[in-house]
Amino acid sequence: MSAPLPVAEFDYPLPPDRIAQHPLSERDAARMMTLHRASGERGDLHVRDLPEQLEAGDLVVMNATRVDSARLRGRKETGGRAEALLLGRAGGPGRYAALVRARGRLQIGTKFQFERDAAVLAAEIVEIENDGRVVLAFAESSDPYALGEMPLPPYIERAEAERIDQERYQTVFARTPGSVAAPTAGLHLTEDLLARFASRGIETAEVILHVGVGTFRPVRDEDVRAGRLHPERFELPETTARAVAATRERGGRVAAIGTTTTRVLEHAHTSDGRVSACSGETGLFLKPGDRFHVVDALLTNFHLPRSSLLMLVAAFCGRERILEAYAAAVAAEYRFYSYGDAMWIHG
């Protein structure tokens, strides 16, 4: 039996002013700490330097999910303010799963008026799930996402999303709607960077993982013991499976852009370090002690304390090493979380 892994071992101090509240003017201008998996050696570059960290024959894999305009704002029928985060369809026409925040107890029959600009849309709670989600019923012909705004995470402390967020809280290669949060490492990449990969003989491929509600929930000790996360929908296409196989045959490295990409690749791994084309749901929870079969290098942002994302990067290069790197990043005034700086873990 493996030793227990308390969530408290993945805590670290972070001054509030280190949490990035807005994106930089240029995506690839973000700082990029480099961290060697074996030696622990660190460096300080920028994301625009990433192509020079790779070699011809390497493969960069990205998550091409697209963030839905999933946050609704409005009022309860009784007048109090309310917000809803749409989580996708839930059964019949006009029904959507959601997380709702409003004063007072939520119950079946609670009604809302959601608004944006001059548009108004009525909704009613028709189901309440044990995990805090509800099912909202809208008019069958309506599209509630048409009233939505970009669902920025709660640590970005603004009254509402701004126009720049519509562009910058979305990767340049986003194509398949379905996420309630961005795959944040991918936010740093630009069309120019992708072109520089190609010019250096570095191939690219895509997977899809639709980031779900589990992103907003802290990990509990019982989650660690169970070893599973809230399931999220994914797709690994045949073209990507072939690209990973070809990379293995030529001796190249597979570099994942972000933890979501990593989870898809490792979920679909085969015994020889390749992947099988597949789709469905994954609740894969990578934490210290777990092996990586496919991913050789990882571009990732700096993650929240006690989060499954921090546990994944700790699994990739060691808990003590990653916490030392985070402490160094705090001291060096790196910017943290979704709009923050990046880390390139390699070697």
N, C-alpha and C positions, 0 to 999 in steps of 0.2 A: 504493500500500500504506500502511495506517495505521501510525502509530508504535506501538511496543510499549507495553504498559500493565502494568508490574510490580506484583504484588500488594503489595510492600513500600510502595508509595506510598499505601496505604490503612491504614497502621498509625497508632496514636496511643497515648500513655501514659494508663493508667487505674488509679488507686489501687484496690486490692481493696475498700476500704470504700465505694466508689461503686456497687458491684453490689448491687442490691436482692435481699434474701433472703426477704422476705415482702411480701404485698400491703398497701397502705394499708387503713385501716378502711372507706373509701368509694372506690369505683372512680373517680369523676370528681373526686376531691380531688387527683389527680396534678397536678404542675406541667406547664405546656405552654409551651415556648419557641416563639415565633413567628419565622419567618424569611421575608423577602421574597425571592423568587427573583431578581429583577432588581437590586434595590438592595443586598441583603445586610443590610438593617435588621432588627434583632432586638428582640423584646419578651419579657416574662415574664408569662404568665397562668396559668390553671388549665384543665383539660379541661372543667370545667363552664361555661367561657366560650365554648366552641366554637360554640354556636348564633348568638352575636352576631358571629362571624367569617364567617358565611354570610348569603346574601340569599335572599329569596323567588325561586323559580325555579331555584335551585341543586339539584343532585342529589347525595346522599351514597350511595356504594356500599360495601357491607360483605361480608365473607367469612363465610358462614353454616356453614362446616365445624364439626364437633364432634370434640373430642379423645377418642380411645379410651383406655380404662384399659389401656394397653399394656405396662406394666412388670411383669414377673414376678420374684419373688425365691425362691430356694431353694438347692438343693445338687446338686452332681454325685453320681452314684451312689457314687463313691469317697469322698465326704464333704466336699470343698471347696465353699466358697460360690460361688454362680452367680447371674447376673442375665440376663434376656432382655428385649429390646425387640421386641415383635411389630410386624411391618410389613404385615400383611394375609395373606389366604389365598394359598396357593402350590400350585395344582393340585387334587389330590383331597381327599376328606373327611379332616379332621383334620390337614391339612398347612398350616403357616404359615411365611412368611419371617420371619426374626428376625436381630437382632444379639445375640450372646451374649458376655458377659464372665465369664470364669472363669480360675482359675489353671491353667497347663499348656496344652498344645497341643490344640486342638479337632480332632476327626476324626470321620469317619462311624462311627456306632455309639456315640458318647459319650451317656450317659444322664443324665437329671436328674429330680429331684423338686422341683416348684415348690409353694409353700405359701402360704396366707393364711388366718388364723384357724384353723379346724379342717379346712379343705379341703386336699387334696393332689392333685396332678395330675402324672402321669409324662409324660416326653417323651424323644425320641431324635433325634439329628442323623442325617438321611438324605441330605442333600446339602450341599455346601459350594461357594459361588460364589466367583469370582475377586475380587470387590469386598469380601469379608469377611462377606457375609451367609451365613446357613445356612438350611436348611429343617428345621424341627422337626416330627416326627410325634407327634401326641397321639391319644388314643382318639377314634374317628370321631364319637362322640356327644357329645364334650365341647365346652365353650366356654371356652377359656383366658382370654378377656377377663374372665370372671366372677371370676377370681382376681387380676386385674390391679389396679394402682394408677395414679394419674395420673403420666405420664412427664415429670417436671420436668427441665429442662435441667441439664447437669452443673455449670454455674457457680452453681446454687442448691445450696449445700453443706449438705444435711441428710441424715441417715441414711435417711429415707424421707419420702414425701409425707404431709402432715397432712390432717385432715378439711377444713380451710378450703380446701385446694387443689382439692378436688372441685368446689367452687363457683367459686372465683376464678380458676382456670386454665382457664376456660371462658367464652366470651362469653355475654351474656344472650340473644343471638339464634341461638346454635348449634343446628342442627337435623339436620344430615346427618353421621353418623359417618364417620371415615376418616382423621383426622390423628394424627400422633405428636407434634405440638407445636402450641401455640395460635397463632392469628394475633394477635399480642400488642397491636397498636394497638387492636383491637376490645375488649380487656379493659377499657378505660377507659369504654366507653359503658354507660349505664344506661337503664332504661325511661323514666325522667324526661327524660333527654336526648333520646331518640327522640320523646317526646311534644312536647318543646319545638321540635324540628325541624318537626314537623307543624304546630304552632300558628303558626309563622313562615312557612309556605308553602314549606318546604324538603322536597323529596321524598326518599324512600329507596328503594333497590333492593338486590338481593342477587346475589352470584355464589358459586360454590363452588370452592375450591382446597384439596385435601387435602395438608397439609404433610407432606413425606416425609423420608426419612433424610438427604437432602442438607443439610438444615438443620443437622445436627450435624457436618458435615465442612468443614474449612477449604478455601478456594479456593486452587488452585495456579496458577502462571503458565501452565501448559499449558491449564488450564480457561479462562482469560481468552482465550488465543489461539484456542481452539476455539469460544468464544462460546456454549457451551451448558451448562446445568445438568442435574443428574439429573432426569429427567422426573417430573412430578407430575400427578395426575388433576384435571380441572377441569370445570366446567359453567357456561355463561353462558346463562340462560334467555331465551326470547323476550320476556318481560315486561321484563327489564332492557335488552335491546336496544332495545325501543320507548321506554323511559324515557330512555335516552341520546339517542336521536334527537329526542325531544320537547324535551329540555334544550337541544340544539344549536339547534333551531328558534326557541326563545324567548330565546336569548342567555345562558342560564345557564351556570354552571360545573359540571364533573364533579369531585367531591371523593372521592378514594379513602381508605378506612380501611385503611391498611396496605399493605405491599409485595406481599403475596399478591394482594390485590384489584387492585393496579396491574398486576401481571403478567398476570392474566386479561384485563383490559380492553385492554391493549396487544397481547396475543397476538391478540385477535379484532378488531382495528381495521380499519376500511375507509378508503378514501382521503379521505373527507370528515369524518373525526374521529368517526364513529359506530362501532358494533360490530355484528357478526353473531352471532346465536344459534348456539351450537355447544357441543360437549363432546368430551372426549378427554384427551390428555396435552400438557403444555407443558414445554419446557426453556428457555423464553425467559430470556436473561441480559442484563439492561439495565445498561449501564456507560457511563462518560463517552464522549461522541461519538455516542451513540444518541439518536434523537428520540422525543419523547412525542407521540402522536397524539390521545389521548382524555383523559388525566388532566390537570386544570388545577390541582389543589391536593391535598395529601397530609397526612394525619395518620399519624405513624409514631413508633415508639419509638427509643431510641438503641441502635445495633447494634454487634456485635462488630467489633474490628479485623480487617482482611483478609477480611471476609465479603462475599458477593454482595449482601447486603441493604444494606451500607454503600455498595457500588458503585452500587446502584440510586439511592439518595438523592443520591449525588454526581452521577450522570447527570442527575438532575432539577434540581439547582440549582448544580452546579459543585463539583469536588473541593476546591479551596482554600477556597471559601466554607463547605462543610459541615465541613471539618476545623477551620476557625476557630470555627464554632459549637460543635463538640464540645469544643474547648479551653475555650471560655467556659462551657459546661455543667459541665465538670469543676470549674472554678474556682468556679462558683456552687453547687456541691454538689447538682446534679441527681442523681437516682437512675437507674441504667442497667439496660438489658436487660429481660427479660420482665415483671418486676414493677415496673419503673422508671417514670420520667416520659415525657412525650411531646414531640413537635415537630410544629408546624403549619407546613408549607411552602406558601406561597401567592403570589399576585401574577402 
